[in-house]
Amino acid sequence: MVRCFIAVECNEAKIITGIRNVQGLLETTGGKLKHVEPENIHLTLKFLGEIEHNKADQVKKIIEEISFKPFWVKVEGVGVFPNLSRPRTVWAGVSKGKEELTEIFEEVDEKMFELGFDKERRRFHPHFTISRVRSGRNRESLVEELMRLQDHPFGEINVDHIELKKSVLTPSGPIYSTLAKSKQK
């Protein structure tokens, strides 16, 4: 069995630096947070979970056949899931390129459905997870900082492929590796 997901990598140094800066600002609130490591920042298109190796091979083939015209994604704004009253996941949002990402998500979701995976029931909300809130400690201070960051600009990345990622969970956090990449047009 292998734990997999399909994602857009965030390999733009300016955005990673901006995310690290925001993580630092959130840290000053005294909230209990677990930050995503810089090398693990990505935009999830589809989480597949634990799958058999032969199923992963089928997914690889499909991912390698997907191609699309490169486009720019503007990463902007900080938000939370599910809401500011109960923040659990802190993310950097997407203000440009949503339509293109949604089209790719829909194609991936449909192709994975054809392979036997469930269709995504929730509306697709493109984002890069940057931190997870571990407790309600100093929530008011954390929410105040999040409100100040709601329009924070991070920069743009050029999206020219997607990746099938393997995730190995360890006590110090997940380790991701690339199993397959889509074609570039």
Backbone as JSON Lines, residues from 0, in Angstrom:
{"i":0,"aa":"M","n":[0.85,-1.19,0.0],"ca":[0.0,0.0,0.0],"c":[0.89,1.25,0.0]}
{"i":1,"aa":"V","n":[0.39,2.27,-0.68],"ca":[1.12,3.53,-0.76],"c":[0.11,4.67,-0.6]}
{"i":2,"aa":"R","n":[0.48,5.66,0.22],"ca":[-0.39,6.82,0.47],"c":[-0.09,7.86,-0.59]}
{"i":3,"aa":"C","n":[-1.13,8.26,-1.34],"ca":[-0.91,9.14,-2.5],"c":[-1.89,10.31,-2.56]}
{"i":4,"aa":"F","n":[-1.45,11.35,-3.25],"ca":[-2.32,12.47,-3.59],"c":[-1.81,13.1,-4.88]}
{"i":5,"aa":"I","n":[-2.67,13.87,-5.53],"ca":[-2.32,14.55,-6.78],"c":[-2.29,16.03,-6.48]}
{"i":6,"aa":"A","n":[-1.22,16.72,-6.91],"ca":[-1.03,18.1,-6.47],"c":[-0.28,18.96,-7.48]}
{"i":7,"aa":"V","n":[-0.35,20.26,-7.22],"ca":[0.48,21.25,-7.89],"c":[1.57,21.62,-6.88]}
{"i":8,"aa":"E","n":[2.81,21.45,-7.27],"ca":[3.94,21.8,-6.4],"c":[4.09,23.32,-6.31]}
{"i":9,"aa":"C","n":[4.52,23.8,-5.17],"ca":[4.87,25.22,-5.03],"c":[6.38,25.3,-4.93]}
{"i":10,"aa":"N","n":[7.02,25.57,-6.06],"ca":[8.48,25.61,-6.06],"c":[9.01,27.02,-6.35]}
{"i":11,"aa":"E","n":[8.18,28.02,-6.12],"ca":[8.58,29.41,-6.34],"c":[9.15,29.96,-5.02]}
{"i":12,"aa":"A","n":[10.44,30.29,-5.01],"ca":[11.13,30.71,-3.8],"c":[10.46,31.91,-3.12]}
{"i":13,"aa":"K","n":[9.98,32.87,-3.92],"ca":[9.36,34.07,-3.34],"c":[8.11,33.7,-2.54]}
{"i":14,"aa":"I","n":[7.33,32.76,-3.06],"ca":[6.11,32.35,-2.36],"c":[6.46,31.58,-1.09]}
{"i":15,"aa":"I","n":[7.41,30.69,-1.19],"ca":[7.84,29.92,-0.01],"c":[8.35,30.86,1.07]}
{"i":16,"aa":"T","n":[9.14,31.86,0.69],"ca":[9.65,32.85,1.65],"c":[8.49,33.6,2.29]}
{"i":17,"aa":"G","n":[7.52,34.01,1.48],"ca":[6.34,34.7,2.0],"c":[5.55,33.84,2.98]}
{"i":18,"aa":"I","n":[5.42,32.57,2.66],"ca":[4.7,31.65,3.55],"c":[5.47,31.49,4.86]}
{"i":19,"aa":"R","n":[6.78,31.37,4.79],"ca":[7.59,31.26,6.01],"c":[7.43,32.52,6.87]}
{"i":20,"aa":"N","n":[7.39,33.69,6.22],"ca":[7.2,34.95,6.96],"c":[5.84,34.96,7.66]}
{"i":21,"aa":"V","n":[4.8,34.52,6.95],"ca":[3.46,34.48,7.55],"c":[3.44,33.47,8.7]}
{"i":22,"aa":"Q","n":[4.08,32.33,8.53],"ca":[4.16,31.36,9.63],"c":[4.81,31.99,10.85]}
{"i":23,"aa":"G","n":[5.84,32.79,10.63],"ca":[6.5,33.49,11.73],"c":[5.58,34.47,12.42]}
{"i":24,"aa":"L","n":[4.78,35.21,11.63],"ca":[3.82,36.15,12.22],"c":[2.77,35.41,13.04]}
{"i":25,"aa":"L","n":[2.3,34.28,12.53],"ca":[1.3,33.5,13.27],"c":[1.88,32.95,14.57]}
{"i":26,"aa":"E","n":[3.16,32.63,14.54],"ca":[3.85,32.1,15.72],"c":[3.83,33.13,16.85]}
{"i":27,"aa":"T","n":[3.92,34.42,16.51],"ca":[3.96,35.48,17.53],"c":[2.64,35.62,18.28]}
{"i":28,"aa":"T","n":[1.57,35.02,17.77],"ca":[0.26,35.13,18.44],"c":[0.17,34.23,19.66]}
{"i":29,"aa":"G","n":[1.1,33.28,19.78],"ca":[1.04,32.34,20.89],"c":[0.09,31.18,20.65]}
{"i":30,"aa":"G","n":[-0.49,31.13,19.46],"ca":[-1.36,30.0,19.12],"c":[-0.54,28.73,18.96]}
{"i":31,"aa":"K","n":[-1.18,27.6,19.22],"ca":[-0.48,26.32,19.07],"c":[-0.67,25.84,17.63]}
{"i":32,"aa":"L","n":[0.41,25.95,16.84],"ca":[0.36,25.66,15.41],"c":[1.41,24.63,15.01]}
{"i":33,"aa":"K","n":[1.09,23.88,13.98],"ca":[2.07,22.98,13.34],"c":[2.19,23.48,11.91]}
{"i":34,"aa":"H","n":[3.36,24.03,11.57],"ca":[3.56,24.61,10.24],"c":[3.95,23.54,9.23]}
{"i":35,"aa":"V","n":[3.5,23.73,8.0],"ca":[3.91,22.86,6.9],"c":[5.34,23.25,6.52]}
{"i":36,"aa":"E","n":[6.19,22.25,6.37],"ca":[7.58,22.5,5.99],"c":[7.65,23.06,4.58]}
{"i":37,"aa":"P","n":[8.61,23.95,4.3],"ca":[8.7,24.59,2.97],"c":[8.7,23.61,1.81]}
{"i":38,"aa":"E","n":[9.41,22.5,1.96],"ca":[9.49,21.53,0.86],"c":[8.18,20.75,0.66]}
{"i":39,"aa":"N","n":[7.24,20.91,1.59],"ca":[5.97,20.19,1.5],"c":[4.8,21.07,1.07]}
{"i":40,"aa":"I","n":[5.05,22.34,0.77],"ca":[3.98,23.24,0.36],"c":[3.48,22.83,-1.02]}
{"i":41,"aa":"H","n":[2.18,22.61,-1.14],"ca":[1.57,22.2,-2.41],"c":[0.09,22.54,-2.4]}
{"i":42,"aa":"L","n":[-0.52,22.44,-3.56],"ca":[-1.97,22.63,-3.71],"c":[-2.54,21.26,-4.08]}
{"i":43,"aa":"T","n":[-3.33,20.68,-3.18],"ca":[-3.89,19.35,-3.42],"c":[-5.05,19.43,-4.4]}
{"i":44,"aa":"L","n":[-4.98,18.61,-5.44],"ca":[-6.08,18.46,-6.38],"c":[-6.98,17.29,-5.98]}
{"i":45,"aa":"K","n":[-6.36,16.21,-5.51],"ca":[-7.13,15.02,-5.13],"c":[-6.31,14.18,-4.17]}
{"i":46,"aa":"F","n":[-6.89,13.89,-3.0],"ca":[-6.25,12.98,-2.05],"c":[-6.77,11.59,-2.33]}
{"i":47,"aa":"L","n":[-5.89,10.64,-2.57],"ca":[-6.29,9.28,-2.92],"c":[-6.24,8.34,-1.72]}
{"i":48,"aa":"G","n":[-5.45,8.68,-0.71],"ca":[-5.34,7.82,0.47],"c":[-4.4,6.66,0.23]}
{"i":49,"aa":"E","n":[-4.55,5.62,1.05],"ca":[-3.73,4.41,0.95],"c":[-4.27,3.56,-0.19]}
{"i":50,"aa":"I","n":[-3.44,3.33,-1.21],"ca":[-3.88,2.54,-2.36],"c":[-2.87,1.43,-2.66]}
{"i":51,"aa":"E","n":[-3.36,0.4,-3.33],"ca":[-2.5,-0.72,-3.74],"c":[-1.47,-0.23,-4.75]}
{"i":52,"aa":"H","n":[-0.32,-0.88,-4.81],"ca":[0.74,-0.49,-5.75],"c":[0.27,-0.58,-7.2]}
{"i":53,"aa":"N","n":[-0.52,-1.61,-7.53],"ca":[-0.99,-1.72,-8.92],"c":[-1.95,-0.59,-9.28]}
{"i":54,"aa":"K","n":[-2.74,-0.13,-8.3],"ca":[-3.64,1.02,-8.52],"c":[-2.8,2.28,-8.7]}
{"i":55,"aa":"A","n":[-1.73,2.42,-7.91],"ca":[-0.83,3.58,-8.05],"c":[-0.21,3.6,-9.44]}
{"i":56,"aa":"D","n":[0.12,2.43,-9.98],"ca":[0.67,2.35,-11.34],"c":[-0.36,2.82,-12.37]}
{"i":57,"aa":"Q","n":[-1.63,2.49,-12.15],"ca":[-2.69,2.95,-13.05],"c":[-2.83,4.47,-12.98]}
{"i":58,"aa":"V","n":[-2.78,5.0,-11.77],"ca":[-2.88,6.46,-11.57],"c":[-1.69,7.15,-12.25]}
{"i":59,"aa":"K","n":[-0.49,6.59,-12.11],"ca":[0.71,7.15,-12.75],"c":[0.48,7.33,-14.24]}
{"i":60,"aa":"K","n":[-0.01,6.28,-14.88],"ca":[-0.23,6.33,-16.34],"c":[-1.19,7.45,-16.71]}
{"i":61,"aa":"I","n":[-2.25,7.6,-15.94],"ca":[-3.24,8.65,-16.22],"c":[-2.62,10.03,-16.04]}
{"i":62,"aa":"I","n":[-1.9,10.22,-14.95],"ca":[-1.26,11.53,-14.68],"c":[-0.29,11.87,-15.8]}
{"i":63,"aa":"E","n":[0.49,10.9,-16.24],"ca":[1.48,11.14,-17.3],"c":[0.84,11.5,-18.64]}
{"i":64,"aa":"E","n":[-0.44,11.19,-18.81],"ca":[-1.15,11.51,-20.05],"c":[-1.85,12.87,-20.01]}
{"i":65,"aa":"I","n":[-2.03,13.41,-18.82],"ca":[-2.71,14.71,-18.69],"c":[-1.77,15.81,-19.19]}
{"i":66,"aa":"S","n":[-2.32,16.72,-19.98],"ca":[-1.53,17.88,-20.4],"c":[-2.45,19.09,-20.5]}
{"i":67,"aa":"F","n":[-1.88,20.25,-20.29],"ca":[-2.65,21.49,-20.36],"c":[-1.68,22.62,-20.68]}
{"i":68,"aa":"K","n":[-2.26,23.71,-21.15],"ca":[-1.46,24.89,-21.46],"c":[-1.02,25.53,-20.14]}
{"i":69,"aa":"P","n":[0.28,25.86,-19.99],"ca":[0.75,26.5,-18.75],"c":[-0.02,27.79,-18.47]}
{"i":70,"aa":"F","n":[-0.17,28.1,-17.2],"ca":[-0.88,29.31,-16.79],"c":[-0.3,29.81,-15.47]}
{"i":71,"aa":"W","n":[-0.62,31.06,-15.16],"ca":[-0.13,31.69,-13.93],"c":[-1.17,31.62,-12.84]}
{"i":72,"aa":"V","n":[-0.72,31.34,-11.64],"ca":[-1.56,31.34,-10.45],"c":[-1.03,32.41,-9.51]}
{"i":73,"aa":"K","n":[-1.92,33.3,-9.1],"ca":[-1.55,34.33,-8.13],"c":[-1.94,33.83,-6.74]}
{"i":74,"aa":"V","n":[-0.96,33.73,-5.87],"ca":[-1.19,33.27,-4.5],"c":[-1.35,34.51,-3.64]}
{"i":75,"aa":"E","n":[-2.54,34.63,-3.04],"ca":[-2.86,35.87,-2.32],"c":[-3.91,35.6,-1.25]}
{"i":76,"aa":"G","n":[-3.7,36.19,-0.09],"ca":[-4.68,36.11,0.99],"c":[-4.47,34.9,1.88]}
{"i":77,"aa":"V","n":[-4.73,35.1,3.16],"ca":[-4.64,34.02,4.14],"c":[-6.05,33.78,4.68]}
{"i":78,"aa":"G","n":[-6.42,32.52,4.75],"ca":[-7.74,32.15,5.26],"c":[-7.64,30.89,6.09]}
{"i":79,"aa":"V","n":[-8.79,30.42,6.56],"ca":[-8.83,29.22,7.4],"c":[-10.01,28.32,7.03]}
{"i":80,"aa":"F","n":[-9.86,27.05,7.34],"ca":[-10.97,26.1,7.32],"c":[-11.18,25.65,8.75]}
{"i":81,"aa":"P","n":[-12.37,25.39,9.26],"ca":[-13.61,25.64,8.55],"c":[-14.04,27.11,8.59]}
{"i":82,"aa":"N","n":[-13.69,27.83,9.68],"ca":[-14.05,29.25,9.78],"c":[-13.23,29.9,10.9]}
{"i":83,"aa":"L","n":[-13.35,31.22,11.03],"ca":[-12.56,31.94,12.03],"c":[-12.98,31.62,13.46]}
{"i":84,"aa":"S","n":[-14.2,31.14,13.66],"ca":[-14.64,30.75,15.0],"c":[-13.95,29.48,15.47]}
{"i":85,"aa":"R","n":[-13.63,28.6,14.49],"ca":[-12.97,27.33,14.81],"c":[-11.85,27.07,13.8]}
{"i":86,"aa":"P","n":[-10.83,27.91,13.78],"ca":[-9.77,27.7,12.78],"c":[-9.03,26.39,13.03]}
{"i":87,"aa":"R","n":[-8.89,25.58,11.99],"ca":[-8.16,24.31,12.08],"c":[-7.02,24.26,11.07]}
{"i":88,"aa":"T","n":[-7.29,24.75,9.86],"ca":[-6.3,24.73,8.78],"c":[-6.09,26.15,8.29]}
{"i":89,"aa":"V","n":[-4.86,26.62,8.27],"ca":[-4.53,27.96,7.76],"c":[-3.96,27.78,6.36]}
{"i":90,"aa":"W","n":[-4.47,28.58,5.41],"ca":[-4.04,28.43,4.01],"c":[-3.76,29.77,3.34]}
{"i":91,"aa":"A","n":[-2.96,29.68,2.28],"ca":[-2.74,30.81,1.36],"c":[-3.66,30.57,0.17]}
{"i":92,"aa":"G","n":[-4.41,31.59,-0.19],"ca":[-5.42,31.43,-1.24],"c":[-4.91,31.7,-2.64]}
{"i":93,"aa":"V","n":[-5.81,31.51,-3.58],"ca":[-5.53,31.73,-5.0],"c":[-6.5,32.78,-5.5]}
{"i":94,"aa":"S","n":[-5.97,33.88,-6.07],"ca":[-6.84,34.94,-6.58],"c":[-6.85,35.01,-8.1]}
{"i":95,"aa":"K","n":[-5.91,34.34,-8.75],"ca":[-5.87,34.28,-10.21],"c":[-5.46,32.87,-10.6]}
{"i":96,"aa":"G","n":[-6.14,32.32,-11.62],"ca":[-5.85,30.96,-12.05],"c":[-6.82,29.93,-11.48]}
{"i":97,"aa":"K","n":[-7.85,30.41,-10.74],"ca":[-8.83,29.5,-10.14],"c":[-9.56,28.67,-11.19]}
{"i":98,"aa":"E","n":[-9.94,29.34,-12.29],"ca":[-10.72,28.64,-13.33],"c":[-9.9,27.51,-13.92]}
{"i":99,"aa":"E","n":[-8.64,27.77,-14.24],"ca":[-7.77,26.75,-14.82],"c":[-7.54,25.6,-13.83]}
{"i":100,"aa":"L","n":[-7.3,25.95,-12.57],"ca":[-7.11,24.91,-11.55],"c":[-8.38,24.07,-11.39]}
{"i":101,"aa":"T","n":[-9.53,24.73,-11.45],"ca":[-10.8,24.0,-11.32],"c":[-11.0,23.04,-12.48]}
{"i":102,"aa":"E","n":[-10.64,23.47,-13.69],"ca":[-10.75,22.58,-14.86],"c":[-9.86,21.36,-14.68]}
{"i":103,"aa":"I","n":[-8.64,21.57,-14.21],"ca":[-7.72,20.44,-14.0],"c":[-8.25,19.53,-12.89]}
{"i":104,"aa":"F","n":[-8.74,20.14,-11.81],"ca":[-9.34,19.36,-10.72],"c":[-10.47,18.48,-11.25]}
{"i":105,"aa":"E","n":[-11.36,19.07,-12.06],"ca":[-12.5,18.32,-12.59],"c":[-12.04,17.16,-13.47]}
{"i":106,"aa":"E","n":[-11.01,17.4,-14.29],"ca":[-10.48,16.32,-15.14],"c":[-9.88,15.21,-14.28]}
{"i":107,"aa":"V","n":[-9.09,15.59,-13.28],"ca":[-8.48,14.6,-12.39],"c":[-9.56,13.83,-11.63]}
{"i":108,"aa":"D","n":[-10.54,14.54,-11.09],"ca":[-11.61,13.91,-10.31],"c":[-12.37,12.89,-11.17]}
{"i":109,"aa":"E","n":[-12.66,13.26,-12.42],"ca":[-13.38,12.37,-13.33],"c":[-12.54,11.14,-13.68]}
{"i":110,"aa":"K","n":[-11.27,11.35,-13.99],"ca":[-10.39,10.22,-14.35],"c":[-10.18,9.28,-13.15]}
{"i":111,"aa":"M","n":[-10.1,9.84,-11.96],"ca":[-9.94,9.0,-10.77],"c":[-11.25,8.25,-10.47]}
{"i":112,"aa":"F","n":[-12.39,8.88,-10.74],"ca":[-13.69,8.22,-10.57],"c":[-13.77,7.0,-11.49]}
{"i":113,"aa":"E","n":[-13.28,7.16,-12.72],"ca":[-13.27,6.05,-13.68],"c":[-12.39,4.9,-13.19]}
{"i":114,"aa":"L","n":[-11.42,5.21,-12.33],"ca":[-10.54,4.18,-11.76],"c":[-11.11,3.57,-10.47]}
{"i":115,"aa":"G","n":[-12.26,4.1,-10.03],"ca":[-12.9,3.54,-8.84],"c":[-12.81,4.39,-7.58]}
{"i":116,"aa":"F","n":[-12.22,5.58,-7.67],"ca":[-12.16,6.48,-6.51],"c":[-13.47,7.26,-6.4]}
{"i":117,"aa":"D","n":[-13.82,7.66,-5.19],"ca":[-15.02,8.47,-4.99],"c":[-14.83,9.85,-5.59]}
{"i":118,"aa":"K","n":[-15.93,10.42,-6.09],"ca":[-15.9,11.81,-6.55],"c":[-15.82,12.7,-5.31]}
{"i":119,"aa":"E","n":[-15.18,13.83,-5.48],"ca":[-15.08,14.8,-4.38],"c":[-16.45,15.41,-4.17]}
{"i":120,"aa":"R","n":[-16.93,15.39,-2.93],"ca":[-18.26,15.95,-2.63],"c":[-18.19,17.44,-2.31]}
{"i":121,"aa":"R","n":[-17.07,17.86,-1.76],"ca":[-16.94,19.28,-1.4],"c":[-16.56,20.1,-2.63]}
{"i":122,"aa":"R","n":[-16.98,21.36,-2.61],"ca":[-16.61,22.28,-3.67],"c":[-15.09,22.47,-3.63]}
{"i":123,"aa":"F","n":[-14.47,22.5,-4.81],"ca":[-13.02,22.68,-4.89],"c":[-12.66,24.11,-4.51]}
{"i":124,"aa":"H","n":[-11.75,24.24,-3.57],"ca":[-11.3,25.55,-3.09],"c":[-9.77,25.54,-3.15]}
{"i":125,"aa":"P","n":[-9.19,26.02,-4.28],"ca":[-7.73,25.94,-4.43],"c":[-7.0,26.74,-3.35]}
{"i":126,"aa":"H","n":[-6.04,26.08,-2.7],"ca":[-5.29,26.72,-1.62],"c":[-4.02,25.94,-1.34]}
{"i":127,"aa":"F","n":[-3.09,26.6,-0.69],"ca":[-1.85,25.98,-0.21],"c":[-1.92,25.97,1.31]}
{"i":128,"aa":"T","n":[-2.02,24.81,1.92],"ca":[-2.05,24.73,3.38],"c":[-0.69,25.16,3.92]}
{"i":129,"aa":"I","n":[-0.72,26.07,4.9],"ca":[0.54,26.56,5.46],"c":[0.74,26.18,6.93]}
{"i":130,"aa":"S","n":[-0.38,25.98,7.66],"ca":[-0.28,25.61,9.08],"c":[-1.55,24.89,9.51]}
{"i":131,"aa":"R","n":[-1.42,24.12,10.58],"ca":[-2.59,23.49,11.2],"c":[-2.66,23.99,12.64]}
{"i":132,"aa":"V","n":[-3.86,24.33,13.06],"ca":[-4.08,24.83,14.41],"c":[-4.28,23.62,15.32]}
{"i":133,"aa":"R","n":[-3.44,23.48,16.33],"ca":[-3.45,22.31,17.21],"c":[-4.36,22.45,18.43]}
{"i":134,"aa":"S","n":[-4.68,23.69,18.81],"ca":[-5.59,23.89,19.95],"c":[-6.16,25.3,19.86]}
{"i":135,"aa":"G","n":[-7.1,25.59,20.74],"ca":[-7.72,26.91,20.76],"c":[-6.92,27.93,21.56]}
{"i":136,"aa":"R","n":[-5.72,27.56,21.99],"ca":[-4.89,28.46,22.8],"c":[-4.62,29.77,22.06]}
{"i":137,"aa":"N","n":[-4.88,30.9,22.73],"ca":[-4.67,32.24,22.17],"c":[-5.39,32.44,20.84]}
{"i":138,"aa":"R","n":[-6.58,31.85,20.73],"ca":[-7.35,31.92,19.49],"c":[-7.65,33.36,19.08]}
{"i":139,"aa":"E","n":[-8.02,34.22,20.03],"ca":[-8.36,35.6,19.7],"c":[-7.19,36.32,19.04]}
{"i":140,"aa":"S","n":[-6.01,36.16,19.6],"ca":[-4.81,36.78,19.04],"c":[-4.51,36.21,17.66]}
{"i":141,"aa":"L","n":[-4.68,34.9,17.49],"ca":[-4.46,34.25,16.2],"c":[-5.44,34.78,15.16]}
{"i":142,"aa":"V","n":[-6.72,34.87,15.53],"ca":[-7.75,35.35,14.6],"c":[-7.48,36.8,14.19]}
{"i":143,"aa":"E","n":[-7.04,37.63,15.14],"ca":[-6.7,39.03,14.81],"c":[-5.61,39.08,13.74]}
{"i":144,"aa":"E","n":[-4.58,38.26,13.91],"ca":[-3.48,38.23,12.92],"c":[-3.98,37.7,11.58]}
{"i":145,"aa":"L","n":[-4.81,36.68,11.62],"ca":[-5.36,36.12,10.37],"c":[-6.18,37.17,9.63]}
{"i":146,"aa":"M","n":[-6.93,37.97,10.35],"ca":[-7.74,39.04,9.73],"c":[-6.82,40.06,9.05]}
{"i":147,"aa":"R","n":[-5.71,40.38,9.69],"ca":[-4.77,41.34,9.1],"c":[-4.14,40.78,7.82]}
{"i":148,"aa":"L","n":[-4.06,39.47,7.72],"ca":[-3.38,38.83,6.58],"c":[-4.32,38.4,5.46]}
{"i":149,"aa":"Q","n":[-5.61,38.73,5.58],"ca":[-6.58,38.2,4.61],"c":[-6.34,38.64,3.17]}
{"i":150,"aa":"D","n":[-5.61,39.73,2.94],"ca":[-5.29,40.17,1.58],"c":[-3.79,40.09,1.29]}
{"i":151,"aa":"H","n":[-3.06,39.4,2.11],"ca":[-1.59,39.34,2.0],"c":[-1.16,38.77,0.64]}
{"i":152,"aa":"P","n":[-0.33,39.51,-0.12],"ca":[0.16,38.99,-1.41],"c":[1.39,38.11,-1.23]}
{"i":153,"aa":"F","n":[1.42,36.98,-1.93],"ca":[2.57,36.08,-1.88],"c":[3.36,36.09,-3.19]}
{"i":154,"aa":"G","n":[2.67,36.27,-4.31],"ca":[3.34,36.24,-5.61],"c":[2.64,35.3,-6.57]}
{"i":155,"aa":"E","n":[3.31,35.0,-7.67],"ca":[2.72,34.14,-8.71],"c":[3.61,32.95,-9.0]}
{"i":156,"aa":"I","n":[2.97,31.85,-9.38],"ca":[3.72,30.68,-9.84],"c":[3.18,30.28,-11.21]}
{"i":157,"aa":"N","n":[4.06,29.74,-12.03],"ca":[3.66,29.23,-13.32],"c":[3.36,27.75,-13.16]}
{"i":158,"aa":"V","n":[2.12,27.38,-13.49],"ca":[1.71,25.98,-13.38],"c":[1.79,25.36,-14.76]}
{"i":159,"aa":"D","n":[2.71,24.41,-14.93],"ca":[2.85,23.75,-16.23],"c":[2.74,22.24,-16.14]}
{"i":160,"aa":"H","n":[2.51,21.72,-14.93],"ca":[2.3,20.28,-14.76],"c":[1.69,20.01,-13.38]}
{"i":161,"aa":"I","n":[1.19,18.8,-13.22],"ca":[0.73,18.34,-11.92],"c":[1.52,17.08,-11.58]}
{"i":162,"aa":"E","n":[1.47,16.66,-10.31],"ca":[2.27,15.52,-9.87],"c":[1.45,14.55,-9.04]}
{"i":163,"aa":"L","n":[1.76,13.27,-9.2],"ca":[1.28,12.24,-8.29],"c":[2.34,12.13,-7.21]}
{"i":164,"aa":"K","n":[1.94,12.37,-5.96],"ca":[2.88,12.38,-4.85],"c":[2.64,11.19,-3.93]}
{"i":165,"aa":"K","n":[3.74,10.67,-3.41],"ca":[3.69,9.63,-2.39],"c":[3.94,10.31,-1.05]}
{"i":166,"aa":"S","n":[3.2,9.92,-0.03],"ca":[3.34,10.51,1.29],"c":[3.68,9.42,2.3]}
{"i":167,"aa":"V","n":[4.82,9.56,2.95],"ca":[5.21,8.64,4.01],"c":[5.11,9.4,5.33]}
{"i":168,"aa":"L","n":[4.26,8.94,6.22],"ca":[4.08,9.61,7.51],"c":[5.16,9.16,8.48]}
{"i":169,"aa":"T","n":[5.8,10.15,9.11],"ca":[6.84,9.87,10.11],"c":[6.52,10.69,11.36]}
{"i":170,"aa":"P","n":[7.1,10.35,12.51],"ca":[6.85,11.13,13.73],"c":[7.2,12.61,13.58]}
{"i":171,"aa":"S","n":[8.17,12.93,12.72],"ca":[8.57,14.34,12.56],"c":[7.8,15.03,11.43]}
{"i":172,"aa":"G","n":[6.87,14.33,10.8],"ca":[6.07,14.93,9.74],"c":[6.14,14.1,8.47]}
{"i":173,"aa":"P","n":[5.28,14.43,7.49],"ca":[5.25,13.64,6.26],"c":[6.47,13.91,5.38]}
{"i":174,"aa":"I","n":[6.84,12.89,4.62],"ca":[7.89,13.02,3.61],"c":[7.24,12.72,2.27]}
{"i":175,"aa":"Y","n":[7.32,13.68,1.34],"ca":[6.7,13.53,0.03],"c":[7.75,13.24,-1.03]}
{"i":176,"aa":"S","n":[7.36,12.41,-1.99],"ca":[8.2,12.18,-3.16],"c":[7.29,12.1,-4.38]}
{"i":177,"aa":"T","n":[7.85,12.41,-5.54],"ca":[7.07,12.43,-6.77],"c":[7.11,11.07,-7.44]}
{"i":178,"aa":"L","n":[5.93,10.53,-7.76],"ca":[5.81,9.25,-8.46],"c":[5.61,9.44,-9.96]}
{"i":179,"aa":"A","n":[4.95,10.55,-10.34],"ca":[4.69,10.81,-11.76],"c":[4.39,12.28,-11.96]}
{"i":180,"aa":"K","n":[4.66,12.77,-13.18],"ca":[4.35,14.15,-13.56],"c":[3.55,14.13,-14.85]}
{"i":181,"aa":"S","n":[2.66,15.11,-14.98],"ca":[1.91,15.24,-16.23],"c":[2.83,15.79,-17.31]}
{"i":182,"aa":"K","n":[2.39,15.64,-18.55],"ca":[3.16,16.16,-19.69],"c":[3.08,17.68,-19.72]}
{"i":183,"aa":"Q","n":[4.07,18.3,-20.32],"ca":[4.02,19.74,-20.55],"c":[3.62,19.98,-21.99]}
{"i":184,"aa":"K","n":[2.72,20.93,-22.2],"ca":[2.29,21.26,-23.56],"c":[3.23,22.24,-24.18]}
